[in-house]
């Protein structure tokens, strides 16, 4: 909103009129150091294995690997990455006071068809010289990735863009499930869902298992794509993710889908179910997520 070259109104006066701190106008965020980027990559890899590690335990683990860094730095980096240990702890972070939190609707629900339940999440994606954030929209019953977006900030815009693309391409689900992150509780995001008559479901605080299928997507994506290639730039990362997600949807069979790919399960097409496997489209009870 500030126009530096406005001839009749100085930057000082513009800041006064907008009630903006003038130092914020000149501030340019400094990139993370190479050491911090290395630590963030190690934290991300370990968090996939032990999502119950908080900053203190993560610091102990990485000190054993030779990284003598204080717990406060690990805490700051984990917060920047959007990572929080799943164990219950006192005074957990409260949702935005102006953002209502919706109840979890999937407990014991048999999710048995495409577009019954969609889910979404955000994950930190490391690169060789930086990092970006990735959000994805997934169909719960078929594991199909319906839309995704990359962003260099954790605002709600890229989540809304992914949601609107998925709705435009595939119609509306009956239920949409997310965590309680401020991007998903924001009125702008929930407003899109309410306009389409979609019921809103949100995970319990610290309950990563409530959205387990998309957590598994992050694990596969990082081990099979991100960590193998160490992408240099955002454009390289976007191209790599496009290729991997296309392969995941169209060519990668899932045992939970009776050997079909997500595309085949979503379209109710493809070869007949393999012997001994659950037929695609069979009910998946959210009470049995670990077995699935």
C-alpha positions in Angstrom: 0.0 0.0 0.0 3.0 2.3 0.4 4.1 4.1 -2.8 7.8 5.1 -2.3 7.8 7.5 -5.3 4.6 9.3 -4.6 5.7 13.0 -5.2 3.2 14.8 -2.9 3.1 12.4 0.0 6.3 11.2 1.8 6.7 7.7 3.1 6.6 9.0 6.7 3.2 10.6 6.0 1.9 7.6 4.2 2.9 5.4 7.2 1.1 7.8 9.6 -2.1 7.7 7.5 -2.1 3.9 7.4 -1.0 3.4 11.0 2.0 1.4 9.8 5.4 1.3 11.5 7.9 2.9 9.2 10.6 0.4 10.0 8.4 -2.3 8.5 8.4 -0.6 5.1 12.2 -0.7 4.8 12.6 -4.2 6.4 13.9 -6.9 4.0 13.8 -10.4 5.5 17.2 -12.1 5.6 17.4 -15.6 4.2 18.2 -18.5 6.5 21.9 -19.4 6.9 23.3 -22.5 5.2 23.6 -24.1 8.7 19.9 -23.4 9.5 18.8 -24.9 6.1 20.9 -28.0 6.8 19.3 -28.3 10.3 15.8 -27.8 8.8 16.3 -30.6 6.4 17.5 -32.9 9.2 14.6 -31.9 11.4 12.2 -32.6 8.6 13.6 -36.1 7.9 13.6 -37.0 11.5 10.1 -35.7 12.1 8.7 -38.0 9.5 10.2 -40.9 11.6 9.3 -39.5 15.0 6.5 -37.0 14.9 6.4 -37.0 18.7 9.8 -35.2 19.0 9.5 -31.7 20.3 12.3 -29.1 20.2 14.1 -30.5 23.3 14.2 -34.1 22.1 15.0 -33.0 18.5 18.0 -31.1 19.9 19.2 -34.1 21.8 18.9 -36.3 18.7 20.8 -33.9 16.4 23.5 -33.2 19.0 24.2 -37.0 18.8 24.8 -36.4 15.1 27.3 -33.7 15.8 25.2 -30.6 15.6 25.8 -28.7 18.9 23.0 -26.2 18.6 20.7 -24.9 21.4 17.2 -26.0 21.9 15.8 -22.5 21.3 17.1 -22.5 17.8 15.5 -25.9 17.1 12.3 -24.6 18.5 12.4 -21.5 16.3 13.1 -23.6 13.2 10.4 -26.1 13.9 7.9 -23.3 14.4 9.0 -21.8 11.1 8.5 -25.1 9.4 5.0 -25.5 11.0 6.0 -28.6 12.9 4.6 -29.4 16.4 5.1 -32.6 18.4 1.9 -34.7 18.5 2.0 -35.4 22.3 -0.4 -33.6 24.6 1.2 -30.8 26.5 -0.1 -27.9 28.6 -1.0 -24.6 27.1 -0.9 -25.8 23.5 -1.2 -23.1 20.9 -4.7 -21.7 20.8 -6.6 -21.3 17.5 -7.1 -17.8 16.2 -9.6 -16.2 18.6 -11.7 -15.0 15.7 -11.6 -18.3 13.8 -14.2 -20.9 14.9 -13.0 -24.5 15.1 -15.3 -27.2 13.7 -15.7 -30.7 15.2 -14.1 -33.8 13.8 -16.8 -35.6 11.8 -15.0 -38.7 10.5 -14.7 -40.9 13.7 -16.2 -44.2 12.9 -17.5 -43.0 9.5 -17.3 -45.5 6.6 -15.7 -43.5 3.7 -16.8 -45.7 0.7 -16.8 -43.6 -2.4 -15.1 -40.8 -4.3 -16.0 -37.2 -3.3 -17.4 -38.4 0.1 -14.5 -36.9 2.0 -11.7 -34.6 0.9 -8.8 -33.7 3.1 -6.0 -31.1 3.0 -2.7 -30.3 4.8 0.4 -28.2 4.5 4.0 -29.5 4.5 7.5 -27.9 4.5 9.5 -28.8 1.4 13.3 -28.3 1.6 15.4 -27.3 -1.4 19.1 -27.0 -1.8 19.2 -23.2 -1.0 15.9 -22.6 0.7 12.4 -24.0 1.2 8.8 -23.7 0.2 5.4 -24.8 1.6 3.2 -27.3 -0.2 -0.5 -27.8 0.2 -2.5 -30.6 -1.4 -6.2 -31.5 -1.7 -6.8 -35.3 -1.5 -9.8 -37.5 -2.0 -9.9 -39.7 1.2 -11.4 -42.9 -0.3 -9.2 -43.1 -3.4 -6.0 -41.2 -2.2 -6.1 -39.2 -5.4 -4.4 -35.8 -5.3 -6.9 -33.4 -6.7 -5.0 -30.2 -6.6 -1.8 -28.7 -5.0 0.0 -25.4 -4.7 3.5 -24.2 -3.6 4.1 -21.0 -1.6 6.9 -19.2 0.1 4.6 -18.0 3.0 2.1 -19.8 5.2 -0.8 -17.6 4.4 -4.2 -18.9 3.3 -4.1 -17.7 -0.3 -2.4 -20.8 -1.8 -4.7 -23.1 0.2 -7.7 -21.3 -1.2 -6.3 -21.5 -4.7 -5.8 -25.3 -4.5 -9.3 -25.7 -3.0 -10.9 -23.6 -5.8 -9.1 -25.6 -8.5 -10.2 -28.9 -7.0 -13.8 -27.7 -6.8 -13.7 -26.5 -10.4 -12.3 -29.7 -11.7 -14.1 -32.4 -9.6 -17.2 -30.8 -8.1 -17.8 -30.7 -4.3 -17.3 -33.3 -1.6 -19.8 -34.0 1.2 -17.2 -33.4 3.9 -13.9 -31.5 3.9 -11.3 -32.4 6.7 -8.3 -30.4 7.8 -6.3 -29.6 10.9 -6.9 -26.5 13.0 -4.2 -24.4 11.3 -5.1 -20.7 10.8 -5.1 -21.1 7.1 -8.0 -23.6 7.3 -10.0 -21.9 10.1 -9.9 -18.5 8.3 -13.3 -17.2 7.2 -12.0 -16.9 3.7 -11.2 -20.6 3.5 -14.3 -21.9 5.3 -16.4 -19.4 3.4 -15.6 -21.2 0.1 -16.7 -24.5 1.7 -19.9 -23.1 3.2 -20.9 -21.5 -0.2 -20.8 -25.0 -1.7 -22.7 -26.6 1.2 -19.7 -28.7 2.2 -19.6 -29.9 5.8 -16.4 -28.9 7.6 -14.4 -31.3 9.8 -11.3 -30.5 11.7 -8.8 -32.8 13.5 -8.4 -32.7 17.3 -5.5 -30.7 18.6 -2.3 -32.7 18.2 -4.2 -35.5 16.5 -2.1 -36.1 13.4 -3.7 -39.6 12.9 -7.0 -37.9 12.2 -5.6 -37.0 8.8 -3.3 -39.9 8.4 -3.7 -40.5 4.6 -2.3 -37.2 3.6 0.5 -37.6 6.2 1.4 -40.7 4.4 1.4 -38.8 1.1 4.0 -36.3 2.5 6.2 -39.2 3.6 6.1 -40.9 0.2 6.6 -37.6 -1.7 9.6 -36.5 0.4 11.4 -39.9 0.3 10.7 -40.7 -3.3 11.0 -37.2 -4.8 12.2 -34.3 -2.7 15.1 -35.9 -0.8 16.4 -37.7 -3.9 16.7 -34.6 -6.1 17.6 -31.7 -3.8 16.0 -29.2 -6.1 17.8 -25.9 -6.6 14.9 -23.5 -7.4 11.2 -23.2 -7.0 10.6 -23.9 -10.8 12.7 -27.1 -10.6 10.7 -28.2 -7.5 7.4 -27.4 -9.2 8.4 -29.5 -12.3 9.6 -32.4 -10.1 6.4 -32.4 -8.0 4.3 -32.2 -11.2 6.0 -35.3 -12.5 5.8 -37.3 -9.2 2.2 -36.5 -8.4 1.2 -37.4 -12.0 3.0 -40.7 -11.5 1.4 -41.2 -8.1 -2.1 -40.6 -9.4 -1.9 -42.5 -12.7 0.7 -45.2 -12.3 1.3 -46.1 -8.7 -1.0 -49.0 -7.5 -2.1 -49.1 -3.8 -2.8 -52.2 -1.8 -5.7 -50.5 0.0 -7.2 -49.8 -3.5 -7.0 -53.5 -4.5 -4.0 -52.9 -6.7 -5.5 -50.0 -8.5 -4.1 -46.5 -9.0 -5.8 -43.5 -7.4 -7.0 -42.4 -10.8 -8.6 -45.8 -11.5 -10.2 -45.9 -8.1 -11.6 -42.4 -8.4 -13.0 -43.0 -11.9 -14.2 -46.5 -10.8 -12.2 -48.0 -13.7 -9.1 -50.1 -14.3 -8.3 -53.8 -14.0 -10.3 -56.1 -11.7 -9.2 -56.3 -8.0 -6.2 -58.5 -7.2 -7.0 -61.7 -5.3 -6.9 -61.2 -1.5 -7.1 -57.4 -1.6 -10.0 -55.2 -0.6 -12.0 -54.1 -3.7 -11.6 -50.5 -4.7 -14.5 -48.4 -3.3 -15.0 -50.7 -0.3 -15.8 -48.9 2.9 -12.8 -47.5 4.8 -13.7 -46.9 8.4 -11.7 -44.1 10.0 -11.6 -46.1 13.1 -9.3 -48.6 11.3 -6.9 -46.2 9.6 -3.8 -47.9 10.8 -4.9 -51.2 9.3 -5.7 -49.5 6.0 
